[in-house]
Amino acid sequence: MRGDMPRFYFDVWAGAESMPDSEGLELDSLKSAEHEATQTVLTLGRDWLPRAQEVRVEVRDEQYQLQLTLRAMLTVERPG
């Protein structure tokens, strides 16, 4: 039986590696999905950013339409 809340999918990209979300999560709003994606990108960033330079989470709705993209990036700049 389908729940009353919308389902959101969180596809993760770490550098060239992708991890599509085939299950998703039922959340009460896009704002809640944004919070979940923020926590995910921050957590993954700690592990992946030294190697990947960018971590990205794409949030899709029940129709698999892109709703949000969150990115964490690591840039190293050396003067001179």
KANORWO-V96430 format. One record per pair of residues at least 12 apart in sequence whose ideal C-beta (glycine too) atoms are under 10 Angstrom apart, sorted by sequence separation. I is the first residue (numbers start at 1). GAP is how many residues later the second one is. D is the distance in Angstrom with one decimal. If there is no record, write none. Layout:
i:gap:d
I:GAP:D
I:GAP:D
This chain:
i:gap:d
9:12:4.4
43:12:9.4
44:12:9.4
57:12:7.3
58:12:8.2
8:13:8.7
9:13:7.7
10:13:9.5
42:13:8.9
44:13:7.8
56:13:6.3
57:13:4.9
58:13:9.7
9:14:7.9
10:14:7.4
41:14:5.6
56:14:7.0
57:14:8.1
9:15:4.2
10:15:7.2
40:15:8.8
41:15:7.4
42:15:9.9
55:15:8.7
56:15:4.8
57:15:8.9
7:16:8.8
8:16:5.7
9:16:8.1
41:16:4.8
55:16:7.1
56:16:7.9
7:17:4.4
8:17:5.8
40:17:5.3
54:17:6.2
55:17:4.8
56:17:9.0
6:18:9.3
7:18:6.8
8:18:7.9
39:18:9.6
54:18:7.1
55:18:7.9
6:19:9.7
7:19:5.2
8:19:5.6
21:19:9.9
37:19:9.8
38:19:8.3
40:19:9.5
53:19:9.8
54:19:4.9
55:19:8.8
5:20:9.1
6:20:7.0
7:20:7.9
37:20:4.5
52:20:9.7
53:20:6.6
54:20:7.5
5:21:4.3
6:21:6.9
8:21:9.4
36:21:8.8
37:21:8.4
52:21:9.5
53:21:5.4
54:21:9.6
4:22:8.5
5:22:6.1
6:22:7.9
8:22:7.7
37:22:5.1
52:22:8.1
53:22:7.7
3:23:4.9
5:23:5.4
6:23:7.8
10:23:7.8
34:23:9.8
36:23:8.1
49:23:6.4
51:23:9.4
53:23:8.9
2:24:9.0
4:24:9.1
5:24:8.5
6:24:8.1
8:24:8.2
9:24:9.2
33:24:9.9
48:24:8.7
49:24:7.6
50:24:7.0
8:25:4.1
12:25:9.4
19:25:9.3
34:25:7.1
49:25:4.2
6:26:9.5
7:26:9.5
8:26:9.4
10:26:6.8
11:26:10.0
33:26:5.1
45:26:9.5
46:26:9.3
48:26:9.2
49:26:10.0
50:26:10.0
5:27:8.9
6:27:8.3
10:27:5.9
14:27:10.0
33:27:9.4
45:27:4.0
8:28:7.5
12:28:6.9
13:28:10.0
33:28:8.4
41:28:9.8
42:28:9.1
44:28:7.8
45:28:8.8
8:29:8.4
12:29:8.3
30:29:7.8
41:29:4.8
43:29:10.0
45:29:7.9
10:30:6.1
14:30:6.4
37:30:9.5
38:30:9.5
40:30:8.0
41:30:7.2
42:30:6.9
10:31:9.5
13:31:9.6
14:31:9.0
17:31:8.5
30:31:7.9
37:31:6.2
39:31:9.9
41:31:5.0
12:32:6.5
27:32:9.8
37:32:8.7
38:32:6.1
40:32:10.0
14:33:8.4
15:33:7.2
34:33:8.6
37:33:4.9
14:34:4.2
15:34:9.4
17:34:9.7
25:34:10.0
33:34:7.1
34:34:5.7
36:34:10.0
38:34:9.5
13:35:9.6
14:35:8.6
17:35:7.4
24:35:9.7
33:35:6.9
12:36:9.1
15:36:6.8
16:36:8.0
21:36:9.3
24:36:8.1
26:36:9.7
34:36:7.6
14:37:7.8
15:37:3.3
21:37:9.1
24:37:9.3
30:37:5.9
14:38:4.5
15:38:6.5
16:38:9.9
17:38:9.9
18:38:9.2
19:38:9.8
20:38:9.3
21:38:9.3
24:38:8.0
30:38:7.2
13:39:8.5
14:39:9.4
15:39:6.6
21:39:8.1
14:40:7.8
15:40:8.1
18:40:9.4
20:40:9.6
24:40:9.6
13:41:7.5
14:41:5.2
15:41:9.5
13:42:7.0
14:42:7.9
12:43:7.4
13:43:4.2
14:43:9.9
12:44:7.4
13:44:7.6
11:45:8.5
12:45:5.6
13:45:7.3
11:46:7.1
12:46:8.1
10:47:5.6
11:47:4.5
10:48:7.5
11:48:8.0
9:49:8.4
10:49:5.9
11:49:6.8
9:50:7.1
10:50:8.1
8:51:5.6
9:51:4.4
8:52:6.9
9:52:7.8
7:53:9.4
8:53:6.3
9:53:8.4
11:53:9.7
7:54:7.8
8:54:7.8
6:55:6.6
7:55:5.1
9:55:6.9
11:55:9.1
6:56:5.8
13:56:9.5
9:57:9.9
9:58:9.5
10:58:9.6
11:58:9.6
13:58:8.9
14:58:9.9
8:59:7.4
2:60:9.8
8:60:9.0
10:60:9.5
